[in-house]
Amino acid sequence: MSVNKEENPKSSRYSDYVDQKFYHELIKTLLDWKNEGKAVNQSIELECKALLFMEARLLDDGKFDDWLGLFTSKCLYWIPSIPGGGDPTKEVSIAFDDHRRLEDKVFWLQCGFAYAQTPRSRTSRIISNIEIFSCAKEEEVKIRSNFLIHEFRQGRTQTFAGWYVHRLHQQDGKWKIALKQVNLIDADQGHENLSFLL
């Protein structure tokens, strides 16, 4: 996704921040749970939980522009195909979307020509087992939570289960999502329809 800016300085087809350093930092964060860090204070805990619950509600309600507004300008939405994460530089991901690609996805879901989402999936998300820890940087926290998503579309119900990793950055006094990693318990199996946002 990275590009030599000297060759193509104004291209919008490429991310301006997903480079080798970004991949290195991403893989490094996968090991963070072995060194969990300190629990955050109650005020931060409540703010972070509120953000997770708001994100779930916005997705269930189909308010995708508002959902995108929860993210930092340099962010990643990642669904690994390897349980627990793997290495996205060497392995295929189900989704590996920077902010530009998320903008594309949100536009696609709202344009009226997303036939894989016509009619739109009806979803209900349950978020639980939320653990919030501090990071080396004071303005960052990391969150691990479990999720259960029920999806109904065209007379059929599917269930998706797994655990999220959220890394939040504080900007202008508000927490924003810098990383959302969706770890499906069956990530290494075939998935017929993942046209909606997890």
MARROSE-550764 format. One record per residue: residue number from 1; x, y, z of N, C-alpha, C in turn. Coordinates in pm, whole numbers, plus 50000, padded with zeros to 5 digits. Last residue first. Example, Ala and Ser with C-alpha at 12.3 -4.5 7.8 and 13.67 -1.06 7.14 Angstrom:
BEGIN
2,51285,49775,50708,51367,49894,50714,51290,50003,50787 .
1,51319,49431,50780,51230,49550,50780,51320,49670,50780 .
This chain:
BEGIN
198,48250,49460,51027,48253,49389,51154,48298,49483,51266 .
197,48040,49566,50769,48152,49600,50856,48141,49524,50988 .
196,47956,49336,50502,47922,49439,50600,48043,49459,50693 .
195,48043,49131,50350,48026,49258,50282,47983,49369,50376 .
194,48113,48865,50377,48164,48963,50474,48157,49101,50411 .
193,48000,48563,50311,47957,48702,50295,48011,48787,50408 .
192,48147,48322,50344,48069,48345,50223,48037,48493,50203 .
191,48460,48233,50437,48347,48317,50477,48274,48362,50351 .
190,48659,47953,50540,48595,48030,50434,48477,48110,50487 .
189,48894,47998,50815,48794,47923,50739,48732,48013,50631 .
188,49050,48147,50979,49119,48068,50877,49024,47978,50797 .
187,48877,48259,51167,48938,48345,51064,49001,48266,50950 .
186,48704,48183,51367,48718,48096,51251,48781,48173,51134 .
185,48705,48388,51544,48752,48258,51594,48772,48159,51480 .
184,48841,48694,51424,48734,48594,51418,48788,48460,51468 .
183,48946,48980,51530,48999,48843,51533,48883,48743,51539 .
182,49005,49284,51411,48892,49193,51431,48943,49050,51418 .
181,49141,49576,51525,49175,49442,51475,49062,49348,51512 .
180,49176,49902,51475,49072,49805,51510,49109,49674,51443 .
179,49358,50182,51571,49363,50044,51521,49241,49969,51569 .
178,49272,50427,51652,49386,50422,51560,49400,50284,51497 .
177,48990,50595,51745,49040,50462,51712,49154,50472,51611 .
176,49009,50841,52004,48982,50803,51865,49048,50668,51838 .
175,48893,51036,52274,48956,50912,52230,48911,50879,52088 .
174,48956,51384,52315,48865,51275,52281,48945,51152,52238 .
173,49132,51595,52349,49051,51555,52464,48953,51442,52437 .
172,49263,51605,52104,49178,51717,52146,49081,51675,52256 .
171,49293,51264,52108,49313,51382,52026,49212,51489,52069 .
170,49434,50966,52206,49358,51081,52253,49395,51203,52169 .
169,49388,50654,52049,49472,50772,52071,49382,50886,52117 .
168,49350,50304,52102,49292,50438,52097,49399,50543,52121 .
167,49317,50002,51957,49419,50092,52012,49366,50233,51992 .
166,49140,49707,52008,49132,49850,51975,49253,49919,52036 .
165,49080,49390,51910,49185,49474,51968,49158,49615,51918 .
164,48813,49159,51971,48866,49281,51912,48993,49324,51984 .
163,48727,48821,51903,48772,48926,51995,48835,49040,51917 .
162,48432,48639,51810,48576,48655,51820,48612,48760,51923 .
161,48177,48543,51574,48228,48558,51711,48379,48573,51708 .
160,47881,48569,51396,48026,48588,51392,48075,48614,51533 .
159,47611,48407,51246,47672,48453,51370,47822,48458,51353 .
158,47334,48472,51028,47468,48421,51052,47520,48478,51184 .
157,47022,48403,50880,47094,48457,50995,47230,48389,51007 .
156,46823,48493,50601,46926,48406,50658,46997,48476,50773 .
155,46657,48663,50464,46599,48543,50525,46698,48450,50591 .
154,46834,48872,50384,46763,48791,50286,46718,48656,50345 .
153,47015,48875,50682,47002,48932,50548,46937,48829,50457 .
152,47145,48936,50995,47030,48884,50922,47023,48953,50788 .
151,47395,48854,51227,47362,48923,51102,47243,48856,51037 .
150,47529,48907,51539,47425,48835,51466,47390,48919,51343 .
149,47836,48891,51691,47757,48967,51594,47657,48872,51528 .
148,48016,48930,51976,47925,48838,51911,47837,48922,51820 .
147,48344,48979,52115,48225,49024,52043,48145,48906,51991 .
146,48562,49088,52379,48499,48982,52302,48377,49038,52230 .
145,48850,49305,52381,48712,49274,52416,48663,49157,52330 .
144,49115,49510,52480,49077,49379,52427,48935,49351,52473 .
143,49280,49808,52414,49160,49744,52465,49144,49607,52398 .
142,49515,50054,52506,49483,49937,52426,49370,49861,52494 .
141,49578,50406,52473,49535,50290,52551,49510,50175,52454 .
140,49773,50705,52475,49726,50584,52409,49677,50483,52512 .
139,49903,50916,52594,49781,50948,52518,49727,50826,52443 .
138,50135,50813,52702,50026,50848,52793,49894,50870,52719 .
137,50292,50533,52566,50256,50673,52549,50131,50704,52630 .
136,50276,50269,52646,50397,50345,52679,50371,50495,52667 .
135,49934,50229,52764,50045,50205,52672,50166,50286,52718 .
134,49697,50067,52984,49776,50181,52940,49884,50135,52842 .
133,49406,49875,52904,49539,49890,52962,49609,50013,52906 .
132,49106,49706,52953,49168,49829,52906,49300,49850,52979 .
131,48878,49465,52853,48999,49489,52933,49073,49608,52872 .
130,48558,49338,52848,48641,49451,52807,48756,49470,52906 .
129,48357,49142,52815,48492,49107,52862,48593,49215,52823 .
128,48169,49238,52515,48184,49200,52656,48332,49175,52688 .
127,47917,49334,52293,48057,49353,52331,48070,49319,52479 .
126,47710,49237,52039,47728,49230,52183,47877,49238,52211 .
125,47512,49364,51775,47644,49335,51830,47640,49333,51982 .
124,47316,49287,51508,47310,49316,51651,47441,49269,51712 .
123,47210,49393,51180,47305,49333,51274,47273,49373,51417 .
122,47102,49342,50859,47061,49387,50991,47150,49317,51092 .
121,47243,49439,50550,47241,49346,50662,47185,49414,50786 .
120,47036,49585,50298,47145,49595,50393,47129,49491,50504 .
119,46924,49392,50008,46906,49487,50119,47024,49481,50215 .
118,47233,49486,49936,47098,49529,49899,47007,49406,49904 .
117,47500,49428,49951,47436,49484,50070,47301,49548,50035 .
116,47575,49350,49708,47600,49253,49815,47542,49301,49947 .
115,47533,49584,49566,47434,49477,49555,47453,49367,49659 .
114,47558,49890,49600,47629,49782,49669,47535,49662,49675 .
113,47439,50114,49505,47477,50013,49406,47558,49899,49468 .
112,47402,50300,49703,47283,50242,49641,47312,50135,49537 .
111,47605,50411,49853,47585,50462,49718,47459,50410,49650 .
110,47682,50319,50100,47576,50419,50095,47537,50462,49955 .
109,47891,50144,50070,47775,50097,50145,47656,50192,50133 .
108,48073,50311,49934,48015,50195,49866,47888,50148,49936 .
107,48145,50487,50141,48079,50537,50020,48006,50424,49949 .
106,48271,50302,50312,48154,50375,50359,48076,50431,50240 .
105,48486,50224,50147,48387,50126,50194,48258,50195,50237 .
104,48629,50464,50114,48573,50394,49998,48462,50298,50039 .
103,48703,50508,50380,48619,50606,50312,48552,50542,50191 .
102,48871,50287,50408,48748,50293,50486,48651,50395,50428 .
101,49079,50363,50238,48997,50247,50201,48867,50243,50281 .
100,49178,50580,50387,49130,50600,50250,49039,50486,50206 .
99,49264,50458,50624,49152,50553,50627,49093,50575,50489 .
98,49325,50111,50534,49365,50239,50593,49245,50335,50584 .
97,49250,49777,50583,49203,49903,50528,49258,50023,50605 .
96,49232,49479,50519,49347,49556,50568,49330,49697,50512 .
95,49061,49173,50553,49053,49318,50528,49177,49382,50590 .
94,49175,48925,50548,49037,48938,50502,49008,49084,50470 .
93,49512,48902,50426,49416,48945,50527,49276,48947,50466 .
92,49776,48677,50357,49656,48746,50309,49568,48782,50428 .
91,50108,48737,50474,49987,48656,50469,49868,48742,50423 .
90,50318,48909,50494,50344,48778,50433,50218,48697,50410 .
89,50242,49135,50618,50335,49152,50506,50358,49021,50432 .
88,50085,49056,50832,50017,49104,50711,50111,49132,50594 .
87,50118,48783,51020,50204,48887,50965,50144,48936,50834 .
86,49887,48707,51289,49981,48672,51184,50066,48790,51141 .
85,49626,48713,51445,49690,48822,51373,49781,48782,51260 .
84,49461,48527,51567,49552,48605,51650,49631,48711,51577 .
83,49442,48320,51285,49396,48343,51423,49501,48416,51506 .
82,49462,48485,50980,49536,48397,51071,49486,48422,51212 .
81,49343,48680,50851,49295,48546,50816,49368,48440,50898 .
80,49250,48985,51023,49347,48885,50980,49279,48754,50939 .
79,49124,49274,50953,49066,49143,50983,49166,49038,50934 .
78,49160,49606,51048,49229,49485,51004,49154,49361,51049 .
77,49192,49931,50991,49085,49835,51020,49132,49704,50961 .
76,49389,50200,51101,49384,50071,51033,49266,49989,51085 .
75,49479,50546,51041,49422,50436,51117,49429,50308,51037 .
74,49500,50867,51055,49593,50758,51020,49553,50637,51103 .
73,49292,51004,51163,49316,51020,51019,49416,50918,50967 .
72,49102,50790,51387,49205,50891,51359,49226,50899,51208 .
71,48744,50737,51401,48881,50695,51372,48975,50815,51358 .
70,48487,50818,51419,48548,50771,51543,48696,50740,51526 .
69,48394,50870,51166,48440,50983,51245,48501,50944,51378 .
68,48289,50630,51088,48421,50667,51037,48481,50783,51115 .
67,48039,50656,51219,48134,50553,51259,48276,50588,51214 .
66,47924,50857,51068,47952,50883,51208,48052,50782,51263 .
65,47903,50713,50829,47983,50836,50833,48021,50870,50977 .
64,47730,50503,50904,47869,50474,50871,47958,50599,50869 .
63,47496,50397,51057,47543,50535,51053,47694,50535,51027 .
62,47365,50155,51098,47403,50193,50962,47448,50337,50948 .
61,47317,50060,51349,47220,50156,51294,47253,50200,51152 .
60,47542,49904,51394,47410,49839,51388,47305,49929,51325 .
59,47734,50110,51399,47738,50008,51294,47604,49938,51281 .
58,47650,50252,51626,47655,50319,51496,47658,50219,51381 .
57,47681,50053,51826,47548,50106,51794,47547,50174,51657 .
56,47960,50015,51827,47870,49903,51797,47732,49953,51754 .
55,48044,50273,51903,48085,50218,51774,47990,50105,51733 .
54,47934,50287,52160,47887,50378,52055,47923,50324,51917 .
53,48086,50094,52289,47942,50074,52278,47882,50165,52170 .
52,48341,50213,52269,48316,50081,52209,48166,50057,52189 .
51,48296,50451,52413,48332,50458,52271,48306,50324,52203 .
50,48244,50354,52669,48139,50429,52599,48168,50436,52449 .
49,48495,50248,52729,48380,50158,52714,48267,50227,52637 .
48,48638,50489,52746,48673,50390,52645,48558,50292,52622 .
47,48516,50618,52964,48520,50683,52833,48545,50581,52722 .
46,48564,50432,53171,48426,50464,53132,48421,50528,52993 .
45,48847,50443,53181,48777,50318,53154,48634,50343,53105 .
44,48893,50705,53258,48935,50661,53124,48861,50533,53086 .
43,48786,50685,53520,48736,50784,53425,48769,50744,53282 .
42,48939,50488,53648,48797,50464,53621,48740,50561,53519 .
41,49265,50438,53492,49175,50484,53598,49030,50474,53553 .
40,49387,50121,53357,49364,50266,53351,49272,50308,53465 .
39,49638,49890,53453,49497,49920,53432,49479,50071,53436 .
38,49952,49876,53280,49872,49904,53398,49726,49925,53359 .
37,50054,49601,53066,50053,49739,53112,49961,49756,53230 .
36,50090,49347,52949,49961,49416,52936,49965,49562,52975 .
35,50271,49181,52777,50309,49285,52872,50193,49384,52878 .
34,50125,49030,52611,50211,48958,52707,50263,49054,52813 .
33,50008,49209,52446,49922,49149,52548,50002,49064,52646 .
32,50190,49291,52254,50166,49376,52371,50089,49307,52482 .
31,50224,49164,52020,50288,49103,52137,50259,49178,52265 .
30,50111,49329,51838,50047,49199,51859,50103,49129,51981 .
29,50278,49545,51811,50164,49559,51902,50094,49426,51927 .
28,50454,49454,51612,50503,49470,51749,50387,49478,51849 .
27,50297,49479,51388,50334,49345,51433,50383,49348,51577 .
26,50289,49764,51380,50168,49684,51391,50198,49545,51446 .
25,50554,49839,51343,50487,49879,51467,50360,49796,51489 .
24,50593,49727,51085,50677,49687,51198,50609,49718,51331 .
23,50405,49870,50931,50392,49725,50947,50471,49677,51069 .
22,50520,50127,50956,50384,50103,51003,50363,49954,51027 .
21,50765,50088,50828,50764,50126,50969,50627,50097,51030 .
20,50680,50038,50566,50747,49932,50642,50749,49961,50791 .
19,50356,50204,50558,50488,50173,50502,50552,50066,50589 .
18,50096,50389,50539,50119,50245,50555,50247,50209,50481 .
17,50076,50658,50468,50139,50625,50596,50158,50475,50619 .
16,49940,50713,50243,50060,50795,50265,50128,50759,50396 .
15,49819,50459,50023,49823,50520,50156,49949,50603,50169 .
14,49712,50522,49686,49801,50463,49784,49791,50535,49917 .
13,49560,50664,49517,49541,50520,49515,49621,50450,49624 .
12,49609,50922,49489,49518,50888,49599,49492,50738,49604 .
11,49918,51075,49411,49827,50963,49390,49740,50940,49513 .
10,50105,51270,49400,49968,51311,49432,49868,51196,49417 .
9,50361,51162,49335,50344,51243,49457,50201,51274,49495 .
8,50507,50922,49222,50365,50953,49210,50322,51037,49329 .
7,50780,50917,49261,50726,50865,49136,50583,50912,49115 .
6,50806,51022,49511,50875,51092,49403,50821,51046,49268 .
5,50676,50844,49674,50608,50970,49645,50676,51049,49535 .
4,50632,50519,49642,50740,50614,49630,50679,50746,49586 .
3,50394,50383,49873,50431,50426,49739,50550,50520,49748 .
2,50212,50113,50034,50297,50231,50035,50343,50264,49894 .
1,50080,49880,50000,50000,50000,50000,50085,50126,50000 .
